[in-house]
Every structure is written in structure tokens, then in C-alpha cells.
């Protein structure tokens, strides 16, 4: 038996589905003002919004000394985890420009990508920013903290590097890998 819905019933179903989607807690990318990532992280924490600001260590040279700096792995971006309907709490922070998405709607990131980044950085994985790549040999990490992630394999100074890209923000991160930990993607 086929049921025909009235336009009002169809509209109500669409509203309910959108409401459920907006209530789901997901990871989103917040674009920040230049060099304000750490300040935004502090403000998100003070508002009780779960966030993730991946950092890497860089040695900076000043006139008279060298300094170890903690720099954002994805300059200009910070990851926030919240229901989409609460996006205003993040957007009220003056240094947050927008949530990244398409057609004016924030696009959620897969949880496994953020989980892999968090595990990799927690295990002291040496990572640094890398130009966003589209070409090259695609590989999948078989074991280790980045297990399951797909990326591009490159060579740098005789060692293998695994470049994982977040296409939504067109940023990439490179990490050293062992040949035994990778498998080609068919």
C-alpha cells in the first residue's frame, strides 16, 4: 500500500530530519583570524566548547637565540565539536570568521579523521604542515597511531613521508612513516 503525503506532512518530515541532524554532535572546522588560533582555543575552552587545536614544534631563530615554538598544524583553523544548532556559541567569538562548509552550511568532518590526528599527535608523531596535494601515490596506513587513514606518499631527504589532506580546508600535514606500515590503495 502506498501512502501519499500532503505538502504540509512532507515539510514537517523534512524539518524533523534537519532538526535531528542539527542536534547531532559532530566535528566542524572553524576558520580563525590570522595567528589567533591559540586565543580562539582559550575562548572556546572558557565557553565549554570541545575543541582540538593540533600543534607542532618549530625552532624559531631570533637575533640572539633559538626558541622552540608551538605552532598550529593547520594555520587559520581550529576543530570544534558541537551540535550544529549551537554554532552561534562558536561564531560569537570575535576571532572566529566562520564554520567551513558549502552553500552557507557548515560541513561536518568524519570522527575517524580527528581521532587519528589526536592519537598520532599524542603518540609524539613528528608532523608538520605540508602544501595541499592532489597527485601522487595514494597509500593507507596499516598500523600505528594513524592506522586506517589514506594519504599520499612522498619522499623527503631519503625518508618516506605520509601526507594526509583535509580537503574541506585544503590543508595537509606530513608525517614520517615506515614502509612496513603502509599499503597501496587500489
BELVENTA-V579836 format. One record per pair of residues at least 12 apart in sequence whose C-alpha atoms are under 7 Angstrom apart, sorted by the first residue. I is the first residue (numbers start at 1). GAP is how many residues later the second one is. D is the distance in whole Angstrom. If there is no record, write none. Layout:
<<I | GAP | D> <I | GAP | D>>
This chain:
<<22 | 61 | 6> <22 | 62 | 5> <22 | 63 | 5> <23 | 60 | 5> <23 | 61 | 6> <23 | 62 | 6> <24 | 59 | 5> <25 | 56 | 6> <25 | 57 | 5> <25 | 58 | 4> <26 | 55 | 5> <26 | 56 | 6> <26 | 57 | 6> <26 | 82 | 6> <27 | 52 | 7> <27 | 53 | 6> <27 | 54 | 4> <27 | 55 | 7> <27 | 81 | 6> <27 | 82 | 5> <27 | 84 | 7> <28 | 51 | 6> <28 | 52 | 5> <28 | 53 | 6> <28 | 71 | 7> <28 | 79 | 7> <28 | 80 | 5> <28 | 81 | 6> <29 | 48 | 7> <29 | 49 | 6> <29 | 50 | 5> <29 | 51 | 6> <29 | 70 | 6> <29 | 71 | 6> <30 | 47 | 6> <30 | 48 | 5> <30 | 49 | 6> <30 | 50 | 7> <30 | 66 | 7> <30 | 68 | 6> <30 | 69 | 4> <30 | 70 | 6> <31 | 45 | 6> <31 | 46 | 5> <31 | 47 | 7> <31 | 65 | 6> <31 | 66 | 5> <31 | 67 | 5> <31 | 68 | 6> <31 | 69 | 7> <32 | 44 | 5> <32 | 45 | 6> <32 | 63 | 6> <32 | 64 | 4> <32 | 65 | 5> <33 | 43 | 6> <33 | 62 | 5> <33 | 63 | 6> <33 | 64 | 6> <34 | 42 | 6> <35 | 41 | 7> <36 | 59 | 7> <37 | 39 | 6> <37 | 40 | 7> <37 | 41 | 6> <40 | 55 | 6> <41 | 12 | 7> <44 | 46 | 7> <50 | 30 | 6> <50 | 31 | 5> <51 | 28 | 5> <51 | 29 | 4> <51 | 30 | 6> <52 | 26 | 6> <52 | 27 | 5> <52 | 28 | 6> <53 | 19 | 7> <53 | 25 | 5> <53 | 26 | 6> <54 | 18 | 6> <54 | 19 | 6> <55 | 15 | 6> <55 | 16 | 5> <55 | 17 | 4> <55 | 18 | 5> <56 | 14 | 6> <56 | 15 | 5> <56 | 16 | 6> <56 | 17 | 6> <56 | 71 | 6> <56 | 72 | 6> <57 | 12 | 6> <57 | 13 | 5> <57 | 14 | 6> <58 | 12 | 6> <58 | 13 | 7> <73 | 55 | 6> <73 | 56 | 6> <74 | 55 | 7> <74 | 97 | 7> <116 | 29 | 6> <116 | 30 | 5> <119 | 26 | 5> <120 | 25 | 5> <120 | 26 | 6> <126 | 49 | 6> <126 | 50 | 7> <127 | 46 | 7> <127 | 47 | 6> <127 | 48 | 5> <128 | 45 | 6> <128 | 46 | 6> <128 | 47 | 7> <129 | 43 | 6> <129 | 44 | 5> <129 | 45 | 6> <130 | 42 | 5> <130 | 43 | 5> <130 | 44 | 6> <131 | 40 | 7> <131 | 41 | 6> <132 | 33 | 6> <132 | 38 | 6> <132 | 39 | 5> <132 | 40 | 5> <136 | 16 | 6> <136 | 17 | 7> <137 | 15 | 5> <137 | 16 | 6> <138 | 12 | 7> <138 | 13 | 6> <138 | 14 | 5> <138 | 15 | 6> <138 | 46 | 6> <138 | 47 | 6> <139 | 12 | 6> <139 | 13 | 6> <139 | 14 | 6> <139 | 43 | 6> <139 | 44 | 5> <139 | 45 | 4> <139 | 46 | 5> <140 | 42 | 6> <140 | 43 | 5> <140 | 44 | 6> <140 | 45 | 6> <141 | 40 | 6> <141 | 41 | 5> <141 | 42 | 6> <142 | 39 | 5> <142 | 40 | 5> <142 | 41 | 7> <143 | 38 | 5> <150 | 14 | 7> <151 | 12 | 5> <151 | 13 | 4> <151 | 14 | 7> <152 | 12 | 7> <160 | 16 | 6> <160 | 17 | 6> <160 | 18 | 7> <161 | 13 | 6> <161 | 14 | 5> <161 | 15 | 4> <161 | 16 | 6> <162 | 12 | 5> <162 | 13 | 5> <162 | 14 | 6> <162 | 15 | 6> <163 | 12 | 6>>
